[in-house]
Amino acid sequence: MDVLKSLGHPEEIYNLFKFKMGGCRAVMPKLDYESMSQSLRTCYMYLNQTSRSFAAVIQALDGDLRHAVCIFYLVLRALDTVEDDMSIPLDRKVPMLNDFHTYLYQDTWSFSESQEKDRQVLEDFPTISLEFRNLAEEYREVISDICHRMGVGMAEFLEKKVGSMKEWDKYCHYVAGLVGIGLSRLFSASQLEEPEVGWDTDLANSMGLFLQKTNIIRDYLEDTKEGRAFWPQEAWSQFAGRLEDLAQPEKLESALSCLNLLVTDALRHVPDVIAYLARLRNQSVFNFCAIPQVMAIATLSSCYNNPLVFQGVVKIRKGQAVTLMMEATNMRAVQNIISQYSQEILHKVSLSDPSRDETLRILALIREKSQASDVPVRSQHLSPVYLSAAMLLAAVSWQYLSAAATQAQGAGDMQGQ
C-alpha cells in the first residue's frame, strides 16, 4: 500500500490523500477526448499505454502544443522500440533506424514483426503518421528532423559500446538530448515560449542528458542482466574487470565508488537545468519540464552511495513522487527541491570516496544556483505525537475513501448499464 511506504513522511501522506481526492487536476487537468478524431484518440490511448512518467504531463500542455508533443513522443517511442528489439537483425535494423523519419510521410508503412512490449506503436504506425501529417508544418519540421538525427545516432551505437565519458555524453545526446532540443523547438514554435528557448540547444541538451543519465545509473542491474551496457567503460574499468562484476558483494566498495562517480557526472547538468527552467513562462510548459527534473534529482539522491542499486531498481516512493509533482509548479519551489536533495547527497559523501572533491565542487555550484533566500526550506521533522496521529488518521481515511470510491464506481457502472 502506497501510504504505508510514506510512514515517517507525513507531508507525503497528506499529498497522497489530496492527490487521490482530486488535487491532481491542478497539475493535470482532464483532457477532452470527445472533441478529437478517432485516430487522435487512438494516439492518446497509445501514449497512456506506453508512458508511465510522461503521459500525464503531456496531456496537461496547452493548446495544439499538446498534440504535437504527443505525436513527437509516439514517433520517438516507435523509433526506440526498433532500437531495443534484439530480434531484428542488424542488417535490417540499421537501415530502418536511418530511414525511420521517411516513414512519417508514408501512409501505409508499419512493422508487425517486433517482439517488444510497445510493438503496437509500430504495428499501427499509420495512425500515428496520419496525425503527424495533420500537424502544422512548423511542428512537422521539428519532429522529422529530430527523428532523423536520433535514428542516425542510434544506428551508430548499435555496434559499439559506450567507452569514454565523452561517448557517454554523445550517446545520451542522441537518445535524450535531442529530445530536449526537439521539445524546446516545439515550445518556441507554439509561441507559448520565447524563441531563445528553442535556440539555446546547450541548455536543452543538458535537460535531456540529466534525465537519461539518471535512468542509466538507476537501471544498472536490469540492463546488465539483459546484456545491455550503458555505464561508460572509462568509469567502471577503474573499479572492475567487467561491468557485471560490480554486482558481486565482495566488490561493493568499488561498485559504490563507480556509482558515485557517475552520479557526480550527472549532477554537473543541474546548473543548466536551473537556467533552462528559469526562462520558461508558460505554466503548462514549466510543469511539463520541471516535474521530471525534480523526480530525477530525487532519484539520484536515493541512488548515491546506495548498495541497493546493485541489487535491484531504486525507486522513489509514490508519496514522494506525488509531493514533487504537486510542489514543482514554480521556480522558487523547484530551487528549494533541488537544494534539499543536493543537501541529502552532500550528507552522504564519504571522506574516502575517490570523487569526493569533484562531488563537493558540483554540489557547491548547485547550491549557489538554487538559492532562493526568502523562501523557507520545507521542514522534514514533526513532533512524534503529531506524526503518529497524522499517520493513523491518514491511513484510516485512505482505507475508508478507497472503499467508498469503489462502491461509488460500482454504483455508477450499474447506473450506466
Buried (B, 14 or more C-beta within 10 A) or exposed (E): EBBEBBBEBBBBBBBBBBBBEEBBEBBBEEBEEEEBEEBBBBBBEBBEBBBEEBBBBBBBBBEBBBBBBBBBBBBBBBBBBBBBBEEBEEEEBBEBBBBBBEBBEEEEBBBEEBEBEBBBBBBBBBBBBBBBEBBEEBBBEBBBBBBBBBBBBBBBBEEEBBEEBEBBBBBBBBBBBBBBBBBBBBBBBBEBBBEEBBEBBEBBBBBBBBBBBBBBBBBBBEBBEEEBBBBBBBBBBEBBEEBBBBBEEEBEEBBBBBBBBBBBBBBBBBBBBBBBBEBBEBBBBBBBBBBBBBBBBBBBBBBBBBEEBBEEEBEBBBBBBBBBBBBBBBBEBBBBBBBBBBBBBBEBBBEEBBBBEBBBEBBEBBBEBBEBEEBEEEEEEBEEEEBEEBBEEBBEBBEEEEEEEEEEEEEEEEEEE
